[in-house]
Amino acid sequence: MNNYLIRNYMKTIRKIIGVCILFLPLFIRAELKDIPFTIDDRDRLIRTEQKVEALDAKIDMKVAALDSKIDMKVDGLRSEMNARFDQLFNFLWAIIGIFTTMMVSVFGFAFWDRKLSLGPLKKENEKTLMVLRDYAKHQPKLQEILKNAGLL
């Protein structure tokens, strides 16, 4: 029973395909039919082309205006950025100047303080050495020690 249904179904499909093949030339001829091109159609086409050209010209004009506005904005932003960079560089130079001044001041103070604080010690050291040399004249052992140390 199942085979019978399949065969019957296949026959029906073959018939449908056969009818479609018979009517196919009619469908093709319907599409090949010439459509007349009238003067109204030509005029309409010319008007459409003119409108398209006018729109193109208008769009080109708008694009040029927009480009000039964008260029002006970019130039303005560029000058603002240059001004900001100049401010930043001036600020950095000020910071560098302050830092350099601070470092020179600290080192100068350190050297000055060292010289000032070591002055009295050098005088005291000279006095002590003088006393030792005088005492070494009476003590031969001390004189030998000072000679070995290179202080005599």
Phi, psi and omega in degrees: 000323181293317178297324180297318180294321181294316179297318180295319178296319180294321178297319180296318179296319178298321180294317180297317180295320179298316180296319178298321180293324179294321182273355181302316178299328178293320179294321181293318180295328180293326180280338181275358181295133180286138177254126183289141179256111187267172178293325176298320178296318179296316179297318179297319178295319179295316179297320179297317178298320180295318179296320179296318179294320178295319178295320177299315180297318180296317180295317178300320179295316180295319179296318178297317179296318179294320177298318180294321178296318180296318178299319179296317180297316181297317178298319178297315179295322180295317179293323177296318179295320178297319178297318179295319178295321177298317177298318181296316179295320177299319178297316179296321177296321178296316179298316180297318178298316179297315181297317179297316179299318180297315182294316178298319179296316182295313179295320178298315178297319180297315179294317180298316181294320179297314180297318182293319183281334181274344180303307180296327179293322179294319179297318180294320179297319179296319179297315180298317180295322179296316179296317180296322180293318178296318180290329181292338178294331180263341181245108182293328180293318178293324179297320179294320179295317180292326176295316179297327180278348180080025181262354178255000000 
